[in-house]
Amino acid sequence: MRPKALLSWSSGKDSAWALHVLRQRGEVEVVGLVTTLNETFGRVAMHGVRVELAHAQAEAVGLPLWPVPLPWPCSNDEYEARMRAVVAKAWAEGVTAFAFGDLFLEDIRAYRIRQLTGTGIVPLFPLWGTPGETPALARAMIAAGFQAVLTCVDPRRLPPKFVGRAFDAALLADMPSDVDPCGENGEFHTFCYAGPVFNHPIPVHIGDVIQRDGFWFADLIAGPTPPLVQTAADRKRL
């Protein structure tokens, strides 16, 4: 019997690709998606995606969502306490691995390993590589049929006009050369709504675009009202 694993699920493309890779390799059985939520606003932490869309993703990939509600603001001590509770629950249910979609940030990887040390649960990094590999990785995601939209942009690293755009070849071509194509340095975050791991696409359209806490967010709303994803031309007001 394969070991049971949880997957850290941010709602973005890297999480979806990690699930794809884990299922292709078949070394573990992914049994749940762990998602941290801002309990004040009812949204996925940092990505700003409505919680109902995270639930829609979980349904579409056929896995239960393990929500981790976090207060706002949330101290690191409180975050770690709530994650320890999740890990303890996972261990009690026979889970022995926890997978993350991290790409190359060594400090983040070291933190994950440190937090799981002594719990009986081992960390997995199925996408781990180098900064030089992310351009090819981004192209591979698109070529495989994954579809995502930029829901959050850090304007210190990427112009606000990119928020709400599709994660596609045109986006990669327009992206500044000093921005990681997968946004691994926090330049942007995404919501993945279609791809090989989904039983069906998740219909969404873009609502308001706002600036909050120093970031630009495109609010995604469930439903097929076009346009699904807006382009740079639609964002001239930014």
C-alpha positions in Angstrom: 0.0 0.0 0.0 1.3 3.5 -0.9 2.0 6.0 1.9 -0.7 8.6 2.4 0.3 12.2 1.8 -1.3 15.6 2.2 -0.5 18.4 -0.3 -0.1 22.0 0.6 -2.7 23.7 -1.6 -2.5 27.4 -2.2 -5.1 27.3 -5.1 -2.4 28.2 -7.6 -0.7 26.6 -10.5 2.2 25.2 -8.6 -0.1 23.3 -6.2 -2.0 21.9 -9.2 1.2 21.0 -11.0 2.5 19.3 -7.8 -0.6 17.2 -7.6 -0.2 16.3 -11.3 3.4 15.2 -10.7 2.6 13.2 -7.6 -0.2 11.4 -9.3 2.1 10.6 -12.3 4.9 9.3 -10.1 2.4 7.2 -8.1 4.8 6.9 -5.1 2.3 8.3 -2.6 -1.5 8.5 -2.4 -2.6 12.1 -2.0 -5.5 12.1 0.4 -6.2 15.7 1.1 -5.4 19.3 0.3 -4.3 21.6 3.1 -5.3 25.2 2.6 -4.7 28.2 4.9 -7.6 30.6 5.0 -7.9 34.1 6.3 -10.9 33.5 8.6 -11.8 37.2 8.8 -12.3 37.6 5.0 -13.1 34.0 4.1 -10.3 33.8 1.5 -7.2 31.7 0.8 -4.3 33.3 2.5 -2.1 35.6 0.3 -3.8 34.6 -3.0 -7.0 36.4 -2.0 -9.2 33.7 -3.6 -12.7 33.1 -2.1 -12.9 30.0 0.0 -15.8 28.6 -2.1 -13.4 28.5 -5.1 -10.9 26.4 -3.1 -13.7 24.0 -2.2 -14.6 23.9 -5.9 -11.1 23.0 -6.8 -11.0 20.2 -4.2 -14.3 18.8 -5.6 -12.9 19.0 -9.2 -9.7 17.0 -8.3 -11.6 14.5 -6.1 -10.0 15.2 -2.8 -11.1 16.6 0.5 -10.1 20.1 1.5 -8.3 20.4 4.9 -9.0 24.1 5.7 -6.7 25.8 8.2 -8.4 29.0 9.4 -6.0 31.7 10.5 -6.8 34.9 12.3 -6.1 38.3 10.8 -3.5 39.5 11.6 -1.8 36.2 12.4 1.4 35.9 14.3 3.9 33.2 13.3 3.4 31.5 16.7 -0.3 31.2 16.0 0.3 30.0 12.5 2.6 27.3 13.7 0.2 26.2 16.4 -2.6 25.7 14.0 -0.4 23.9 11.5 0.8 21.6 14.3 -2.8 20.7 15.0 -3.2 19.7 11.3 -0.1 17.6 11.4 -1.2 15.9 14.5 -4.6 15.1 13.0 -2.9 13.8 9.8 -0.6 11.5 11.8 -3.6 10.1 13.7 -5.3 9.3 10.3 -2.3 7.5 9.0 -0.7 10.2 6.9 3.1 9.9 6.7 4.0 12.5 4.1 3.3 16.2 3.4 4.0 17.6 0.0 4.8 21.2 -1.0 4.9 22.9 -4.3 8.1 24.9 -3.5 10.4 25.4 -6.4 13.8 26.7 -5.3 13.8 28.9 -2.1 16.1 27.2 0.3 14.9 29.0 3.4 11.4 28.0 2.8 12.4 24.3 2.3 14.5 24.4 5.4 11.5 25.8 7.4 9.2 23.1 6.2 11.7 20.4 7.1 12.2 21.9 10.5 8.5 22.2 11.3 7.9 18.5 10.5 11.0 17.1 12.3 9.9 14.7 15.0 6.3 14.5 13.8 6.6 11.2 12.0 5.6 13.0 8.8 8.2 13.5 6.1 8.2 16.5 3.7 8.1 16.0 0.0 9.2 18.6 -2.6 8.1 17.1 -6.0 8.9 20.2 -8.0 12.2 21.1 -6.4 14.8 22.5 -8.8 16.8 25.7 -9.5 15.8 29.3 -10.6 17.1 28.5 -14.0 14.6 25.8 -14.5 11.4 27.8 -13.9 11.1 29.2 -17.4 10.8 25.7 -18.8 8.6 24.7 -15.9 6.2 27.6 -16.7 6.0 26.6 -20.3 5.5 22.9 -19.4 2.5 23.8 -17.2 0.9 25.8 -20.1 1.7 23.1 -22.7 0.1 20.5 -20.4 -3.2 22.4 -20.4 -3.1 24.0 -17.0 -5.1 27.3 -17.0 -4.7 29.9 -14.3 -5.2 33.6 -13.7 -3.1 36.0 -11.7 -5.1 36.9 -8.6 -2.5 38.9 -6.7 0.5 41.0 -7.8 3.2 42.7 -5.8 3.6 46.1 -7.5 7.1 46.4 -6.1 8.1 43.5 -8.4 5.5 43.4 -11.2 3.4 46.2 -12.7 -0.3 46.1 -11.4 -1.5 45.8 -15.0 -0.6 42.1 -14.8 -3.3 41.3 -12.2 -6.2 39.4 -13.7 -4.2 38.2 -16.7 -4.2 34.6 -17.9 -1.0 32.6 -17.1 -0.2 31.9 -20.7 2.5 32.2 -23.3 1.6 35.9 -23.9 2.0 36.6 -20.2 5.5 35.0 -20.2 6.5 37.0 -23.2 5.4 40.3 -21.6 6.9 39.6 -18.2 9.9 41.7 -17.1 13.2 39.8 -17.3 13.9 40.1 -13.6 10.6 38.4 -12.6 10.6 34.7 -12.0 8.2 33.1 -14.6 6.5 31.1 -11.9 6.4 34.0 -9.4 8.5 32.0 -6.9 9.8 35.2 -5.3 6.3 36.4 -4.5 5.9 38.6 -7.6 2.5 37.2 -8.2 0.0 34.4 -7.2 -2.5 32.5 -9.2 -5.7 30.6 -9.2 -5.7 27.4 -11.3 -9.2 26.6 -12.8 -8.5 23.9 -15.4 -5.9 21.2 -16.3 -5.2 17.5 -16.3 -5.8 17.0 -12.6 -9.3 18.5 -12.7 -12.4 16.4 -13.6 -13.9 19.6 -15.1 -13.0 23.2 -15.4 -14.1 25.6 -12.7 -16.1 28.5 -14.2 -15.0 31.9 -12.9 -14.9 35.5 -14.0 -13.1 38.5 -12.7 -14.9 41.0 -10.5 -13.4 44.0 -8.8 -9.7 44.8 -9.0 -8.5 46.5 -5.8 -5.3 47.5 -4.0 -5.1 46.3 -0.4 -2.2 46.0 2.0 0.3 47.0 -0.7 -0.8 44.4 -3.2 -3.2 44.4 -6.2 -5.9 41.7 -6.2 -8.3 40.5 -8.9 -11.4 39.1 -7.2 -12.5 35.9 -8.9 -16.2 35.1 -8.8 -17.8 31.7 -9.5 -19.7 31.6 -12.7 -19.1 31.6 -16.5 -19.8 35.2 -17.2 -17.2 36.3 -19.8 -14.5 37.4 -20.0 -13.1 34.6 -17.9 -9.7 36.3 -17.7 -8.9 39.8 -18.7 -5.9 40.9 -20.6 -3.5 43.8 -20.2 -5.7 45.9 -22.6 -8.6 45.4 -20.3 -6.6 46.8 -17.4 -5.7 50.2 -18.8 -7.3 51.9 -15.8 -4.6 50.5 -13.6 
